[in-house]
């Protein structure tokens, strides 16, 4: 089955714990996040989320992934699929890495796979742009608070 990874990075002048505190406040996403415009659910491994993304120059999509890894200050990862497993699957991740005291690298990305992957080029391009927009907004939100 074909697979591809989208991966983006941003350096933020704050500790991983501070970055995590903004990432984990799901109810505040509509205030600052241009890509994940709504995120509902409990922040724990095994929990089911309701995620609404807004693709740049595209439409909104809502899906219900499951958190597969939740390590405060380190990593948040969820997995979901379009309709049925194997059609168009994604595993989204945020990894936080302390670079120095008060500086964090955030890696945001997604591993995609499935039978429809080869037809999703435009959507993947929009998604990658959405990651970059979100990274910039996260940096601004964390550093200004």
Secondary structure, 3 states (H helix, E strand, C coil): CCEEEEEEEEEECCCHHHHHHHHCCHHHHHHHCCCEEEEECCCCCCCECEEEEECCCCCEEEECCEEEEEECCCEEEEEEECCCCCCCEEEEEEEEEEEECCEEEEEEEEEEECCCHHHCHHHHHHHHHHHHHHHHHHHHHHHHC
